Amino acid sequence: MADPKAPPPEADAASLRRDGGDRGLSLAERAAAQLTRQLYASPLHRLRLRGRFPLKLLGVLADPVPGDPHLAERISAGRLIHAGHTVMIRELDFRNPGGPSAWAEWAHGWGWLRHLAILPDQKAALAAAENLAQRWLSSFGEYDPLAWRADITGDRLMMLLAHAPVILGGSNQIFRSAVLSAMATWARHLDRAAPRLPEGLGQARAWCGLYAAGVLIPGGEVRTARALAGLEALLPALVLPDGGIASRTPADALALAHYLLLVGSAAEVVGSRAPRLFADTLARLLPSLRGMVLGDGRVGAWHGGAVIGADALDRIARRAATGTELRRSGRWSGFHRLSAGRSVVVIDAGPPPHARLSSNGHAGTLAFEMSDGADRLITNCGGANGLDVALAPALAAGLATTAAHSTLVIADTNSTRIRDDGTLGIGVGEVTMAYRSTGDGQLIEASHDGYARRLGMLVRRRLFLTPDGNELAGEDEIVPAPAKLLRRRSDRSFDLRFHLGPGVSATPTADGMGALLKTPSGRIWAFKALAPGCRLAIEASLWVDEAGTIHRTQQLVLQGQTGSLAAALQWSLRRAGK
C-alpha cells in the first residue's frame, strides 16, 4: 500500500469557510421581496409598463443548445413534456398546469420553442407555437408572481429572441403584434425587476434576457447599457477567480455558459462586436469545468446538479478560447483533480454552498470520484436538477445526503444538516486543504468541521495517487474537536462509503477486509482496508446518469465505532495487471 502520509515538501494550501448560520434570504429581504411583488401587481406598475411596441426585431440569437426532435414531435402531436411530466395541450391551463415546479418554470419560460424550432414541418411548428403562445398570453397579460418572475421572464425573452421565426413567421398579423408588444412589456418589467433579484444564477438569467432585448428590440440602447452594467457587477461574484461557480454546482456553470453564448450572439447579428465580458467569463468557466471531467468525459453530479454529459461540454468548448484548457486546482471553488496514467480523481474539498446561492446543495464534503480510463470506478449517487425526467421526491432528497456520497458518515448523520425545503443548515463551516505533487506522486489532505459542534469530532481525509496512476491510497481519520465546542461527547458509529460506478462488480476477499472490483472494460482493482475493529460490507447502491436513468450499482461500506472520539482508517485501491 502506498503511503498517503509521505508528501513532498512544497504544498498548495487553502481554507474555505461557510457561515454555518446561513439561512438564505433574511426576514427583511423576504419582506422586501413581498412588498416588491405587491408593487408589481399595482396599477402604478402597469402604467410604467406602457409604451410603444416594436414593429420588428433587429435579428435573432444563435441558440447553442440543440432542441430535441422527439420532444418536438410530441409537442406537435399535442403533448407538452418536461421533467417527466406530460400535459395534453388541448387541456392545458397555464394557471393550473399541475405537475412539478420545474415543468411550470420551463413552460412559462417558453422552453418549448427550442424544440419546435427544429421540427422539419415548419407549418406544424408555427401552428403549435402560436397555439401555446396564445394560451399563455391570454392568461398572463398582466403581472403574475410566477409567470412574470424576473428570471423566468429573462428565459422567455431569450427563447423568443432566439426562435422568433417560429412565433412570428405566420400570417396572423394581430398575433404578431401582440407578441412584439408583450416582449416590449416584459423588457420594461425587467428594467425594474432584474436589479431587485438576489445575486445568483437567477439574476444572471434576468440580466441576460434584458441585454438581448436591448440589443434586438429597436431603441434599446439605454436598456443594453443598464443590463451590461448589471452583468459586469454580477459575474465577478458569480464566477470565482479560479473559474468555479459560486453555487458550487457544475450544472449552474454549464447553464451560465449557455446563457453567455446565447446573448453574446446578439451584438454579432446587428453587426457589432460582443462585449469582452462574455468571452472572458466563458474562458474562465470552461477550464474549471474540464478539470472536473472523469475519464468517461462526464462531470459528476455535485451539489444538486445532474451529471453533465460529454456532448454538452464539447458544445461550449468549440466556442471558448480556452476550449482545450483544464484547471486542476480550485483554490476558491474547492474542487481538486489528481490524475496519472489512466486514473483520474476529483475531490470536493470545499464547504457546501450558501443557501442564498443554492437551494439544493449536497452534504457531501470530502467526497471523491475516480475513473479508470472510460470506466467510473468510484462515484457519488447523482443529482436531480437539470434532468429532463423527474425523479421520485424521496430519491431526489436522498441524493443530497452524506450517505449518497463516497465519503465518511458519522452516526448516520449528514455532515451538513438538510432542511425540509432542501436547503442546507448548520454543519460544515470550514474546509482546509493542502495539495502536494512531485515525482513521488500527488497528495491531497483535507479536513472539515461538519460534526464538530453536534458530535464533537473533526474529519480528515488524505488521498495519494502514485505517478503511474495504478494505486490510490487513502486515509480517513476522525479526531476529537476542541472540547469547548461540545461539553458532553460520546463515541459514535461511522460508515466510510465507496459507491461503485455503473457496471463495476465487487467480490469480497477471503479475509473480509477487501474486495476485487471488475470494471466494465474487464480491468481488476483490488480494494484493501487496514482498519482494526471495523468490518467491510458490500451493499446495494445506485447511480443516476445525465439522462435520468437509474443504474443499480454496489457500494463498499467500511463500518466501525470510534474509540476516545477517534478512528483511523487506511485503505487502498490498486490496479491488478496492465
C-alpha positions in Angstrom: 0.0 0.0 0.0 1.4 3.4 -0.9 1.9 5.8 2.0 -0.6 8.7 1.9 1.4 10.4 4.7 4.6 10.8 2.6 4.1 14.0 0.7 6.8 16.1 -1.0 7.6 19.3 0.9 6.0 22.0 -1.2 2.3 22.4 -0.9 -0.6 24.5 -2.2 -2.9 25.1 0.8 -6.3 26.8 1.2 -9.0 27.2 3.7 -12.6 27.8 2.6 -15.3 29.0 5.0 -19.1 28.9 5.1 -21.3 30.7 7.6 -23.0 27.8 9.4 -25.9 30.1 10.3 -26.6 30.9 6.7 -30.4 30.6 6.1 -30.6 32.2 2.7 -32.6 35.5 2.4 -33.1 37.3 5.7 -36.5 38.2 7.1 -36.1 41.8 5.9 -35.1 40.6 2.4 -38.1 38.3 2.2 -40.4 41.1 3.4 -38.9 43.5 0.8 -39.5 40.9 -1.9 -43.1 40.5 -0.8 -43.6 44.3 -1.0 -42.0 44.4 -4.4 -44.4 41.7 -5.7 -47.3 43.8 -4.4 -45.9 46.8 -6.2 -45.6 44.8 -9.5 -49.3 43.9 -9.2 -50.4 47.6 -8.7 -51.9 50.0 -11.2 -48.7 52.1 -10.8 -46.5 49.4 -12.2 -49.0 48.7 -15.0 -48.7 52.4 -16.0 -44.9 52.1 -16.1 -45.1 49.2 -18.5 -47.0 51.2 -21.1 -45.1 52.3 -24.2 -44.6 51.8 -27.8 -44.1 48.3 -29.2 -41.7 47.4 -32.0 -42.8 46.6 -35.5 -40.0 44.2 -35.9 -36.9 42.7 -34.3 -33.4 43.6 -35.4 -32.3 39.9 -35.5 -32.4 36.6 -33.7 -30.0 35.0 -31.2 -28.0 31.8 -32.1 -29.1 29.2 -29.6 -26.0 27.0 -28.6 -28.3 24.2 -27.2 -30.0 22.0 -29.8 -33.7 21.1 -29.5 -34.8 17.5 -29.1 -36.5 16.1 -32.2 -38.5 13.6 -30.2 -39.9 16.3 -27.9 -40.6 18.5 -31.0 -42.8 15.7 -32.5 -44.6 15.2 -29.2 -45.4 18.9 -28.8 -46.6 19.0 -32.4 -48.8 16.0 -31.6 -50.3 17.8 -28.6 -48.2 16.8 -25.6 -46.1 19.2 -23.6 -43.4 17.1 -21.9 -40.7 18.2 -19.5 -39.2 16.9 -16.2 -41.1 13.7 -16.6 -44.5 15.4 -16.6 -46.9 15.4 -19.6 -49.7 17.8 -20.2 -52.2 17.5 -23.1 -52.1 20.8 -24.9 -55.9 20.7 -25.6 -56.5 20.6 -21.8 -53.7 23.0 -20.9 -54.4 25.7 -18.3 -51.2 27.6 -17.8 -52.5 29.0 -14.5 -53.1 25.5 -13.1 -50.9 23.1 -15.0 -50.2 20.7 -12.2 -47.0 18.7 -12.1 -43.6 19.6 -10.7 -42.4 23.2 -10.4 -39.6 22.5 -12.9 -42.3 21.9 -15.6 -44.1 25.1 -14.8 -41.0 27.2 -14.9 -39.9 25.7 -18.2 -43.4 26.2 -19.7 -43.5 29.8 -18.5 -40.0 30.4 -19.9 -41.2 29.1 -23.3 -38.5 26.5 -23.4 -40.7 24.5 -25.7 -39.7 26.9 -28.5 -36.3 25.4 -28.6 -37.7 22.0 -29.6 -40.3 23.4 -32.1 -37.6 25.3 -33.9 -36.1 22.1 -35.2 -39.3 20.5 -36.3 -39.0 19.6 -40.0 -42.6 20.5 -40.7 -42.4 24.3 -40.5 -46.2 24.8 -40.7 -46.8 22.4 -37.9 -44.2 24.2 -35.8 -45.8 27.6 -36.4 -49.2 26.2 -35.6 -48.1 24.6 -32.3 -46.1 27.6 -31.2 -48.9 30.0 -32.0 -51.4 27.9 -30.1 -49.2 27.7 -27.0 -48.3 31.4 -27.1 -51.9 32.5 -27.4 -52.9 30.3 -24.5 -50.1 31.8 -22.4 -50.8 35.4 -23.4 -54.5 35.2 -22.7 -53.7 34.1 -19.2 -50.8 36.4 -18.3 -51.4 39.7 -20.0 -50.7 41.3 -16.6 -48.3 40.6 -13.8 -48.3 37.1 -12.2 -45.8 36.2 -9.4 -44.6 33.1 -11.1 -45.0 33.7 -14.8 -43.5 37.2 -14.6 -40.8 36.2 -12.1 -37.7 38.1 -13.3 -35.5 35.0 -14.0 -38.3 33.2 -15.9 -39.1 36.4 -17.9 -35.4 36.6 -18.8 -35.7 33.0 -20.1 -38.8 33.8 -22.1 -37.2 36.8 -23.8 -34.1 34.8 -24.7 -36.2 31.9 -26.1 -38.3 34.3 -28.1 -35.3 36.2 -29.4 -33.6 33.0 -30.4 -36.6 31.4 -32.1 -38.6 34.3 -33.2 -39.3 32.8 -36.7 -41.2 30.0 -35.1 -43.5 32.5 -33.4 -43.6 35.5 -35.7 -43.3 33.7 -39.1 -47.0 33.2 -39.6 -49.5 35.3 -41.4 -51.6 36.4 -38.4 -50.5 40.0 -38.0 -52.7 40.6 -35.0 -51.0 37.8 -33.2 -47.6 39.0 -34.3 -48.3 42.5 -32.9 -49.5 41.0 -29.7 -46.2 39.1 -29.2 -44.0 42.1 -30.1 -46.0 44.2 -27.7 -45.6 41.6 -24.9 -41.9 41.4 -25.5 -41.5 45.2 -25.0 -43.7 45.0 -21.9 -41.6 42.2 -20.4 -38.4 44.1 -21.1 -39.8 47.2 -19.3 -40.7 44.9 -16.4 -37.2 43.6 -16.2 -35.8 47.1 -16.2 -37.2 47.3 -12.7 -37.2 43.7 -11.6 -33.7 42.5 -12.6 -31.8 44.7 -10.1 -34.0 43.6 -7.3 -33.2 39.9 -7.6 -30.6 38.5 -5.1 -27.2 37.7 -6.6 -27.2 34.3 -8.3 -27.9 32.4 -11.5 -31.5 33.7 -11.5 -30.3 37.3 -11.7 -27.9 36.4 -14.5 -30.8 35.0 -16.4 -32.8 38.2 -15.9 -29.8 40.4 -16.9 -29.1 38.3 -20.0 -32.7 38.4 -21.2 -32.7 42.2 -20.7 -29.4 42.6 -22.5 -30.7 40.6 -25.5 -33.9 42.6 -25.6 -31.9 45.9 -25.5 -29.8 44.9 -28.5 -32.5 43.3 -30.7 -35.6 45.4 -29.9 -35.2 48.8 -31.6 -34.5 51.8 -29.4 -32.9 49.7 -26.6 -29.5 51.4 -26.3 -30.1 52.6 -22.7 -31.5 49.2 -21.7 -28.5 47.4 -23.2 -26.1 49.6 -21.2 -28.1 49.0 -18.0 -28.1 45.2 -18.5 -24.4 45.1 -19.3 -23.6 47.1 -16.2 -25.7 44.7 -14.2 -23.7 41.7 -15.6 -20.4 43.5 -15.1 -21.3 43.8 -11.4 -22.7 40.3 -11.0 -20.4 38.0 -13.0 -17.3 38.5 -10.9 -19.3 37.5 -7.8 -20.9 34.6 -9.6 -17.7 33.2 -11.2 -14.9 32.7 -8.7 -11.3 33.7 -9.5 -10.4 30.1 -10.4 -13.4 29.8 -12.8 -15.6 27.8 -10.5 -19.2 28.8 -9.9 -20.2 30.4 -6.6 -23.1 27.9 -6.1 -20.5 25.1 -6.4 -22.9 23.3 -8.8 -21.2 22.5 -12.2 -24.6 22.3 -13.8 -25.0 26.0 -13.0 -21.7 26.8 -14.6 -22.8 25.0 -17.7 -26.1 26.9 -17.7 -24.4 30.2 -17.3 -22.0 29.3 -20.2 -25.1 28.6 -22.4 -26.6 32.0 -21.5 -23.4 33.9 -22.2 -23.1 32.1 -25.6 -26.7 32.8 -26.4 -26.8 36.5 -25.6 -23.3 37.0 -26.8 -24.5 36.4 -30.3 -26.9 39.4 -30.1 -24.3 42.0 -30.9 -22.9 40.0 -33.8 -26.3 39.7 -35.6 -26.6 43.5 -35.6 -23.1 44.0 -37.0 -21.2 45.0 -33.8 -18.8 43.2 -31.5 -20.0 41.4 -28.4 -18.8 42.8 -25.1 -15.5 41.3 -24.0 -17.1 40.4 -20.7 -19.0 37.4 -22.2 -15.9 35.8 -23.8 -13.7 36.5 -20.8 -16.2 34.9 -18.4 -16.6 31.9 -20.6 -12.9 31.5 -20.9 -12.7 31.3 -17.0 -15.6 28.9 -16.7 -14.6 26.2 -19.1 -11.2 25.2 -17.7 -12.7 24.8 -14.2 -15.5 22.5 -15.7 -13.0 20.5 -17.7 -10.9 20.0 -14.5 -13.9 18.0 -13.0 -14.2 15.7 -16.0 -13.5 12.0 -15.4 -12.2 9.6 -18.0 -15.7 8.9 -19.4 -16.0 12.6 -20.4 -18.6 13.4 -17.8 -18.7 15.9 -14.9 -20.1 14.4 -11.8 -23.4 15.4 -10.1 -22.1 17.8 -7.5 -24.4 19.8 -5.2 -27.7 19.1 -6.7 -27.0 19.4 -10.4 -27.3 16.4 -12.7 -24.3 14.7 -14.3 -23.0 16.7 -17.3 -22.5 14.7 -20.5 -19.5 14.9 -22.8 -21.6 16.4 -25.7 -22.7 19.4 -23.5 -19.1 20.2 -22.7 -17.9 19.8 -26.3 -20.5 22.4 -27.4 -19.1 25.1 -25.3 -15.5 24.0 -25.8 -15.8 24.7 -29.5 -16.9 28.3 -28.8 -14.5 29.2 -26.0 -10.9 30.5 -26.3 -9.9 28.1 -23.5 -11.7 25.1 -25.0 -8.8 22.7 -24.5 -7.5 24.0 -21.2 -8.0 22.2 -17.9 -7.7 23.6 -14.3 -6.6 21.0 -11.7 -6.8 23.0 -8.5 -9.8 25.1 -7.4 -8.5 27.2 -4.6 -11.8 29.1 -4.4 -14.2 26.6 -5.8 -13.0 23.8 -3.6 -12.8 21.0 -6.3 -9.4 19.4 -7.0 -8.1 16.9 -9.5 -5.5 14.2 -9.3 -4.5 12.4 -12.5 -1.8 9.9 -13.6 -1.8 7.2 -16.2 -5.4 6.2 -16.9 -6.6 7.3 -13.4 -8.5 10.5 -12.6 -9.7 11.5 -9.1 -11.9 14.5 -8.3 -12.5 15.5 -4.7 -14.9 18.1 -3.2 -12.6 19.9 -0.7 -14.9 22.8 -0.1 -17.8 23.6 2.2 -21.4 23.4 0.9 -22.8 26.4 -0.9 -24.6 29.2 0.9 -28.4 28.9 1.0 -28.8 32.2 -0.8 -26.8 30.9 -3.8 -28.1 27.3 -3.9 -31.4 25.8 -2.7 -30.3 22.3 -3.3 -26.7 21.8 -2.2 -25.4 18.4 -1.1 -24.0 17.3 2.2 -21.1 15.5 0.5 -18.0 17.3 1.8 -14.7 15.5 1.1 -16.5 13.0 -1.3 -14.4 11.9 -4.3 -15.0 10.3 -7.7 -12.5 8.2 -9.6 -12.2 6.7 -13.1 -10.0 4.2 -14.8 -9.9 5.1 -18.4 -13.6 5.4 -19.6 -14.9 3.4 -16.6 -16.2 5.1 -13.5 -14.7 3.2 -10.6 -15.9 5.3 -7.6 -18.7 7.8 -7.8 -21.4 9.6 -6.0 -25.0 8.7 -6.5 -26.1 11.6 -8.7 -28.2 14.8 -8.8 -31.8 15.7 -9.8 -31.7 19.3 -11.1 -31.3 19.7 -14.8 -32.7 16.3 -15.7 -35.4 16.1 -18.4 -37.1 13.4 -16.3 -38.4 13.8 -12.8 -37.0 11.6 -10.0 -39.2 10.4 -7.2 -39.1 13.1 -4.4 -37.7 10.6 -1.9 -34.9 9.7 -4.3 -34.1 13.3 -5.1 -33.9 14.1 -1.4 -31.8 11.0 -0.7 -29.2 12.0 -3.3 -28.3 15.1 -1.2 -27.4 13.1 1.9 -23.9 12.4 3.0 -24.6 8.7 2.7 -25.1 9.1 -1.1 -21.5 10.2 -1.5 -18.2 8.4 -1.3 -17.1 9.9 2.0 -17.2 9.3 5.7 -20.6 9.4 7.6 -20.6 9.6 11.4 -23.7 8.4 13.4 -25.7 8.1 10.2 -25.9 11.9 10.3 -25.4 14.3 7.4 -22.2 16.3 7.7 -24.3 19.4 7.0 -28.0 19.4 8.1 -30.5 19.3 5.2 -33.7 21.2 6.0 -37.2 20.1 5.0 -37.1 22.6 2.0 -33.9 21.1 0.7 -31.6 24.0 1.7 -28.6 23.3 3.9 -28.4 24.3 7.5 -25.6 24.0 10.2 -22.7 21.7 9.7 -19.6 22.2 7.7 -18.3 25.7 8.3 -14.6 25.4 7.3 -12.7 23.0 5.0 -8.9 23.1 4.9 -6.9 21.7 2.0 -3.2 21.1 1.1 -2.0 19.7 -2.2 1.5 18.4 -2.9 3.0 17.0 -6.1 6.5 15.7 -7.0 7.8 12.7 -8.8 6.8 10.5 -5.9 3.1 11.2 -6.5 0.3 13.5 -5.8 -1.2 14.0 -2.3 -4.2 16.0 -1.2 -5.0 16.4 2.5 -8.3 18.0 3.6 -10.4 18.3 6.7 -13.9 19.5 7.7 -15.7 20.5 10.9 -19.2 19.4 10.0 -19.6 17.2 13.0 -17.7 19.4 15.5 -20.5 21.3 17.1 -23.0 18.5 17.1 -20.9 15.4 17.8 -17.5 16.9 18.9 -15.5 15.3 16.1 -13.4 16.5 13.1 -12.9 14.6 9.9 -9.7 14.4 7.9 -9.0 12.7 4.6 -5.8 12.1 2.7 -5.6 10.8 -0.9 -2.3 9.8 -2.5 -2.1 8.9 -6.2 1.1 7.1 -7.4 2.9 8.5 -10.5 1.7 5.7 -12.8 -1.9 6.0 -11.6 -2.0 2.3 -10.6 -2.7 3.0 -6.9 -4.8 5.4 -4.9 -4.0 5.2 -1.2 -6.3 6.8 1.3 -6.6 7.6 5.0 -9.7 8.8 6.7 -9.5 10.0 10.3 -11.9 11.0 13.0 -10.3 13.2 15.7 -11.8 15.0 18.8 -12.8 18.6 18.2 -11.7 21.2 20.7 -13.6 20.5 24.0 -15.1 24.0 24.2 -17.3 23.2 21.2 -19.2 20.5 22.9 -19.2 19.6 26.6 -20.9 16.2 26.5 -19.4 13.9 23.9 -19.6 10.1 23.3 -18.3 7.6 20.9 -20.3 7.0 17.7 -20.6 4.6 14.9 -19.4 5.5 11.4 -19.6 4.3 7.8 -16.9 5.0 5.2 -18.7 4.6 1.8 -17.3 3.9 -1.7 -20.1 3.9 -4.2 -19.0 1.9 -7.3 -19.5 3.1 -10.8 -22.1 1.5 -13.1 -21.1 -1.9 -14.3 -18.4 -2.3 -11.6 -18.8 -5.6 -9.7 -17.4 -6.3 -6.3 -16.2 -9.7 -4.9 -15.1 -9.9 -1.3 -11.7 -11.3 -0.4 -11.2 -14.2 2.0 -10.1 -12.0 4.9 -13.3 -10.0 4.8 -11.4 -6.7 4.6 -11.0 -6.3 0.9 -12.7 -6.7 -2.4 -11.8 -7.3 -6.1 -13.5 -4.8 -8.4 -14.0 -5.6 -12.0 -14.8 -2.7 -14.4 -17.0 -2.9 -17.5 -13.7 -3.0 -19.5 -12.5 -6.0 -17.7 -9.8 -4.4 -15.6 -9.4 -5.5 -12.0 -8.8 -3.3 -9.0 -8.0 -4.6 -5.5 -9.5 -2.7 -2.6 -7.8 -3.3 0.8 -8.7 -1.8 4.2 -6.5 -1.6 7.3 -8.9 -0.6 10.0 -8.8 -2.6 13.2 -12.2 -3.2 14.8 -14.0 -2.5 11.5 -15.9 -4.7 9.0 -16.3 -4.3 5.3 -19.7 -4.9 3.7 -20.8 -4.9 0.1 -24.2 -3.3 -0.2 -26.6 -2.1 -3.0 -26.4 1.4 -4.3 -27.4 3.4 -7.4 -26.1 6.0 -9.9 -28.3 8.5 -11.8 -26.8 9.5 -15.2 -27.3 12.6 -17.3 -30.5 11.2 -18.9 -32.0 10.4 -15.5 -31.5 6.7 -16.0 -31.1 4.9 -12.6 -28.3 2.3 -12.7 -28.3 -0.3 -10.0 -24.8 -0.5 -8.6 -22.9 -1.6 -5.5 -21.0 0.1 -2.7 -18.3 -0.8 -0.3 -19.0 0.2 3.3 -16.4 0.2 6.0 -18.2 0.2 9.3 -16.9 0.8 12.8 -17.0 2.6 16.1 -14.9 5.4 17.4 -12.7 5.0 20.5 -12.0 8.0 22.6 -13.7 10.0 19.9 -11.2 8.9 17.3 -10.6 6.4 14.5 -8.0 5.9 11.8 -8.9 4.1 8.6 -6.4 3.3 5.9 -7.4 1.8 2.6 -6.1 1.5 -1.0 -7.3 0.8 -4.5 -4.6 -0.9 -6.6 -4.9 -1.9 -10.2 -4.1 -5.5 -10.9 -2.3 -6.2 -14.1 -2.0 -3.8 -17.0 
